[in-house]
Amino acid sequence: MMPNKWLSTAISALLVLTSHQVNARQLIDINNEIESKPNTPDISEQRQKHLRGAITAERAWWDVKHYQLSMAVDIGDRSFAGENIITYQVIDNAKELQIELQAPMKLEAAVQAGQILGIRQEGYSYFISTKEPQQIGQEYQLTLTFSGQPHEAKNAPWDGGITWSEDEDGMPFIASSNQGIGASIWWPNKDHGYDEADRGIDMLIEVPRPLFNVSNGRLINIEDQGDSRVFHWRVINPINNYGVNINIADYVNFAEQYQGENGVLDMDYYVLRANEEKARVHFGDAKRTIEALEHWFGPYPFYQDSYKLVEAPYLGMEHQSSVTYGNNYQQGYKGRDLSETGWGLKWDFLIIHETAHEWFANSITAKDVADLWIQESFTTYAEGLFVEYHYGKAAGAEYLRGQRQNIRNDKPMIGTYHQHQVGSYDIYPKGANMLHTLRQLINDDSKWREILRGLNKVFYHQTVTTQQVEDYIAEQSGLVLNKFFDQYLRDSRIPVLEYRLMDGEFKARWRHVVDGFAMAIPAKFTGGVASDQQNFALTSDWQTFELPQGATGIQWDKNHYIAQLLIE
């Protein structure tokens, strides 16, 4: 059993607030008070989806400003114990205060200004009744005490939870990953994407010697506790809950600096001791990634919190300023090129993809996971932009077209709002090709780059909706794009370009499209006739065009993501 003397001291100190002290008798009363409330841990799936995915009245009245998460990790029984001090501002008339903590973790107490608060439970949502008057515009602190054995990830990072493993030397190798299931799988928080901690988070994580904990932001200090050490990490920028992480291992550290658009960026690498030599070579892709993505998207969004690449016992994830890496020092995605073009084997997929999430996911974050395409589509598209920056425009376009083989067209990319439900897997390859198609419609590379950089300036460190992103792109491009986005985001069908050539003319139209869909597409005539590329503005109605003399066919632009059907 790992010593928890630091944690016990911290909790005791916390509970002595001004003239109030919570003693042993009151701690017993806390448990009795919690148990005396009408708790309903077993609720319907639909009810839990609503509580998890909606901006409920119990969430809307308060705005998270800062988290201070203090936690001891007991590796022996795979348990956590700690507290989270939430600083929040009141923005509306107070109701119950809703937070989440998923079983088998348990919320043990809620204390404010020395007063023990009542807690009501529905599923893994907890509703806390405040006693102190909650004045609009004022800030308050709430201390949540918790413990338990967090859910163990079986197939991280997709199923979410904690990975408990060992390195090749038998040392513990532990990490969190919880994008889908939520941060509340291991610590109590306001677990909804719309509300980020505006002033960041302080994390004080206690682990046994000689292990090292790496979390988000910058390392403030390491406090010696005898057989254990407390690692204090601090993030000062806004942070989303699922981007908060712990990584515990026998790490070694090396670092470098990058002269970027906003000055000097500190870049730190934490890897297993046995992998240091190859990591020093392989992680060269990190600098190349920052260089390419700053060109396309603008400055790295978290200079103050630095950039870290941290080896993890699973594939990897986009934890803010603490990107986790588990691609086994291979090129491509686990040694494969997802595009099957060859371009994807010239760089490490995990480094490029997860780092790109610092712009789209961590700086620009979807308010509702139904809009997760904002994060995954732009990030998958960034892979092609990385290829283009380093290997040329034709190479980048070829890589993105190669990704089309992974598209399913099974359901819309936008999920169900207010239910914590994402859309199709197509938010990755189809979303990237939607953006690539949009670039062709704008047909101005300088303007397109300005739009990408503008998104990261206008929505810097913000949570956003699909509508905001759509409106911004339409306004900046000068195009009417509502039907375009309806087609690619809200409909599962791919537009089919149906055409026929006969008697000196050809006809064309769009099929399998939403009402009112129209899209221009360039083409060249073929068949022994010299032809410049022309732009054909097509709708769902047949349109007739003159076929140049000698032309026997037409070659449509391959960078538009569409299907083609030649009618004989």
N, C-alpha and C positions, 0 to 999 in steps of 0.2 A: 504494500500500500504506500502510495506516494505521500510525503508529508504535506499537509495543508495549513501549516502554521501561519504562513503569510496571508492566505485567504481568510482564515479565521480572524486574524488581527484586523484586516481591512474591513471585514463585515462589522466587527464590533465597533470599530472607529466610526464607520458610516452611521450606525444606528444610534450613536450619541449625537443628537442634533439639537443645538442650542440648549434649552432647558429640559428637553425631553430625552428620556433614555428608555430603550426597550430592553427589559430584563428577561430572565429565563421564563418567568411566569407568563409574560406577555407573548413570548415566542410560542408557548403552548397555546395561548389564546388565539394567536394568528391561525394556527392549524384548525382550531375549533371553529373560528369565524369562517374560514374558507369552507369547511365541511358543512357548516350550518346553512350556507347559501344553496339555493336550488340549482345544483350543477347537473348538466346533461351532457356528459362526455360522449355519449352515443347519439348522434343526430343524423338526419338523412343526408345523403350525399349532395343533394341539391341545396340543402340549407348550408352545408359547409362550403360549397362552391360560391354561394352568395356572400357568406361572411368573409371568405378569402379574397374574392375578386371584386367586390363592390366598394365604392367609397361610401361606407355606411355613415349614418349620423354620428355614430360613436367614434368615427375616425375624422370626420370633416371639421370638427370644432377646434382641433389642436394641430399644430405644425411642429414637426421635429426639428430641433436646432442642432443637437449634439448627442452622441452616445458616448458613455464611458463604460466599456466592457472589461470587467476584471474576472478572470477565470483560471482555476487550477485544473490541470489535466492529470488524471490518474490513469496511467497506462496499464497498470495491473488489472483493474476491473473495467477498463475502457469507459470511464465515466468523466463527466464534467461537473464542476460546482463553482458557482460564482454569483455575480450581481451585475446588473446593467443599470446605470444611472442615466435616465432619459431627461434631457433638458428640452422643454417645449414651450411654444408661445400659444396663448389662447387667442383664437381668431373669430370665435363665435360663442354663442351661449353654450355653456358646458352641459354635457350629458355624461353618461358613463364613458370611460376611456377604454378603447379596444386595443388589445395587443394579441399576438399569436405566440404559442410555444407548443410544438408538436410532440406527442407521446413517442417514446416513453419518458421524455424530459418532463419535469414537473415544476410548475411555478409555485414557490413555497411562501412568498410573502410580497406584499406591495406596501411601501411606506412613503409617506410624504410629510415633511415638516414634523417628523417625530411621531406621526399618527399612523396607526395600523389601518389600512383600508380594506373594505369588503371587496370580495372577488366573486364573480359569477362566471361559470364556465359553460360554453356550448361547443362541443367538439374540442378542437384545439384552439378556439378563440376564447380569450378571457376578457371579461368586462369588469373594470375597476371603478368603484364609486369613490369619488374624491370627497373630502370633508372641508378642506380649506377653500374659501371663496376663490373662484377662478375669474379674475378680472381680464376682460378683453384687452389685448395689447401687452399684457404682462407675461413674463417667463416664470416657469416653475420647474421643479425637479421631482422626478418620481424614481424611487429605487426598487428594482425588482430583483428578488433573490431566487435562484433556481439551481437545480441539480438533476442528475440522472445519467443514464446511459443512452447517448444519442443514437438514432437510427444509423445502422452500418450500411454504407453504400455497397451494393452487390455488383454494379456495373457502372462505376463512376466514369465520367461526370453526369451520365444521362439519368440515372435513377435518383441521384442525390443522397447526401449524407456524409458520414465520416469514413475514410479509408484507413484501416489499421493494417499495416504490413511491416515488413522488415527489408533492409537492404541486404546486399550480398555478404556483408560482414555480420549479419544477425542483429544489427542495430534497429531500433524502432524507426519506422518511416510512416508518418501519419499526416493526413491532410483533409481539409473540408472541401466540398464542392456541392453546390445546392441551387443552381440556376433555376431549374424547373420547380422543384418541390418547395423551395423557399428557405431563407436564412433561419426561419423559426424552427427548422429541424434540429438546431443545436443551441440557439440563444434567443431570449424573448425580445421582440421588437415590434414595431409597427410595420408589418410585413405586407406592404403593397407598394408597387412601383411608382405611384404618383408622388409620394412624399419622401424625399431624400433628406438626410441629415445635413442641413445647410452649412454647418461649421465643422463637419467631418466627424471623426471618431478617435478616441484614445483607447488602445487595447493594451491591457496588462495581463500577459499570459504566463502562468507559472508552469514550468516543465522540469523534470529531473535532470540533473547533470549526467553526462556531458552534452545532452541534447540542446539544440538551438531552435528557437521558434522564429519564423519569418511571417510577418503579417503586412498589412497595407501601410503605405506612407513611409516615414522615416523612423529609424531607430533612435529613440530619445535616450534611453539608458538601459543597463542590465543590472538588476539588483540581486545581490548574493543572498540566498536564503539557506546556506549550508548545503544540504543535499539537493537543493533545487535552485533555480534562478527564475526571476521574473523579467520578461522582456516587454519593454514599454515602447509601443509603436504609435505614431500619431499621424493622422490624416487631417489636413486643414481645409481641403476643398470639399464641396458637396460629394456625397458618396451614396450609391444605392445599396440596399441591404444585401442583395445576393452577391455583390462584389467584395464583401468582407470575408477574409479568410484567415486560417491558421495553417502553417506548414511546419512540421516538427521532424527533425532528423539530425544526423551527424553531419551538418552542412559545413562546407568551406565557402569562403567568399572571395571573389575578385571583382574588380570594378574598372570602369573607364568613364570618360566624359565625351559628350558630343556637343559640338558647337552648332546649335540649332537656331531656328527663327526667333526664339524668345530668350536666347542667351545660352548659357552652359547647362546642359541636361546631364545630371548624374545618372549613370546606368550601372546597376549592381546585379551581380549574378550569384545565386546561391545554389550549389550543386552538391551531390553526394561526393564524399572524399575520393572515392575510387574513380570518379568521372571528371575530375578537375582538368586533367590534361586535354582530353578530347573536347570538353566544353569550351575551353579557351579558344579553340579553333572554330568549332561548330557555331558558337554563338555570335560569330561575325555577322550572321544574318540579322541580328537585332539592330545594329547600326544602319545597315542597308535598308531595313524596314522603316525606321524613323525618317531617314532621308527621303525615301520615296513618298511616304504618306504625308509628311509635312509639305511636300511639293503639291500634292493633290488636295489635301484636306485643311491645310493650315497648321499652325504650331501644335505640337504635342500638348494635350490639354492640362497636364498635371506637372508642370515643371517644379512647382514648390514641393510636391510630394515625391518627386523622382520617378525613375522607371526601374523596375526589378523584373528579372526572369528567374523563376524559382523552380527547381526540379521537384516533381510530384510523382506519387505512386499510381497515377492514372494518366490518361491522355493529355489533359490540359484544360484550362478555362481562363476567361478574361477578367480575373479579379483585378480590381482597380489599382494601378501602380504596383501590382504584385502578380504579374501574369504567371500562371503555372504551366509547367512544361513536362511532358512525359512521352515524347515521340521517339525516345531511344536513340537520339542523335542520328536520325536518318533524314534523307531528303524526301520530299513529298509527304503524303499522308500515310504514316506507317509504312513507308517505303513504296507507296503507289502514287501514280499520277492520276488524280481524279478526273482530269480532262483527257487523258490518254493521247496527249499531243506531244509529249516530251518536255514541254515547258515546265510542268509541275514537278519535275525531278531536278531542277536547278536550284532549289531553295527548300527550306524546311517549312512545310505547310503550317505547323502549329505556331511557329514564331510569328509568321506573317499574319495569319488569320486572327489569332488571339490578341496580338498587339494592335491590329486595326480596330478592335473593339474599344480601345481607349477613346477613340473618337465617337464611334457609333455603338453605344451600349452604356459606356461609363460617363462620357460627357453629354451626349445626346441620348436620352433614355426614354423608352416608350412608357407612357403613363399606365397603359393597360397591356398585359401580355398578349392580348388579341392583336396588337399592333407590333408584334415582335419582328415583323418583316423589316421595320425601320433599322433594327440592329443587325439582323443576320443578312439581309439583302445587300446593304451597303458594304458590310464587311466581306462578304463573298465577292462582291464586285471589286473590292480593294485588292484582292488577289490578282485580278487581271490588270489593275492599275500598277501594281508592283512589277509585274512582268513587263508592262509597257514602258515604265520608267527605266528599267535596267536593260531591256532587250529589244525595245522598239514597239511602235504602235501595232504593226501587223501581228507580232507575237502575242501581245496582250489580247487582241481581238480573237485570235485563234484559240487561246487558252479558254476564254469565256465561252466561245461556241462549243468547245469540247465538253464543257460542263453540262450541256443540254441533254446528254445521254442519261443524266441522273434525275431529270425532271419527271414527275409522275402525272401532273395534271389531274390529280384525284379529287381535290377540294380547294376552295378558295384559300388564298394566303392569309387573309384576315380571319381571325378566329371569332369566338363569341364574346362580346363585351360583358364586363362585370361578372364573369364566371371563372376567371383565372384559367382561360382556355385559349391555347394558341391555334393557329391555322395549320396549313399543310407544311410538311417537310420542304415543300417547294420554296419556302421563304429563303432558302439558300441558293440553289442553282437557277430557279426560275426568276427569283427576285433580282439576282445579279444580271440575268439576261434581259429582264424588263428595263433595268437601268441602262444597259448597253444599247437597247433599242431606243430608249429615250434620248440618248446621246446622238443617235443618228437623226432623230426628228429635229433636234435643235440645230444640228449640222454646223456647229461652230465650236471648235475645241477650246478656244479661249473662254468663251461664255460658259461652256460646260464646267470648266475648271473653276471659274468664278462662282458658279452656283454651288459646287461642292464645298468650296472654301467658305462661301457665304452661309451655308447651312450651319457650319461649325462656328461661325461668328455670331449669327443671330440667335442660335439656340444653344450657345455655349453653357455648359453646366446646367441644362434644363431638362425637365421631363416634357414630352411632347405627344401629340396625337397625329394620326395619319393625316387628318385634314389640314393641320398646320404645315406639314411637310409638302403635301399636294399643293396647297395654296402658294407657298413660297416658290416652288419650282415653276408653277404656272405663271406667276407674276414676273419672275426674273427672266423666264424664257420668252414671254409674250405669246405663248401658245394656249389654246383651249385644250385642257388635258383631263377634264372630268371623266369623259367616256373612256379615255385611255386607261386611267387608273381603275375605273369600274371593271374594265375588261380583265386586266392583269391581276388586280388585287382581290376583287369581289366575285369573280366568276372563275370556274375551274377550267374553262375551255381555252384552247389556243386558237387565235384567229386563223382562219383558213383562207388563203388567197386562191380563189377559183378563177380560172381564165381559159380562154380558147382562142385559137388563131385560125382564120379561114377567110377566103375571098378578099384578100388585101386589107383586112382589118383584124383587130383583136379586141376582145371584150374581157373585162375583169370586174371583180367585186369581192367584198369580204363576206365570208360565211361563218356561222357559229360565233356570232358576236352579240354584244348587248345592243339594245335599241339605241340608235343614234351614233353608233361607232363609226368613226372615220379616221383613216390614217394614210398619210402619204408614204410612198416607198419608191426608191430609185430603181432603175432597171436599164439594161443595155440590150439592144437587138442583136441577134446572132444569125449566122447562116451566110457568110460571105459578104456581109455588108458592114462597112465601117460605121460605128455608132458611138456617139457620146452618151454618157449616162444622162437619163432624163428622170424627172420626178413625176410620179403619177399619184394624184390625190384620189383615193378610192373610198367608196362608201359600201353599204350593203346592197345597193342597187347596181344593176349592170350598167357599165359605162363603156362606150365604144370609142376606139382610137384608131387612127390610120396606121397601117403596117407599112413601113418603108419598103420600097421596091428591093427585092432580093433577100429580104429578111425571112427567115424560116423559123425563128424561135426568139425567145426573150429570156434574159438572165436577170432574175430579181436579186436585189441586194441581200447577201447572206448574213449581214449583221443585224437584220431585223429578226426578232424571235417570232416566227410564224410557221404555219404549214402551207404547202403549196399543192394545188390539185389542177392538173391540166386536163381539160375536157376535150376529148377527141371528137 
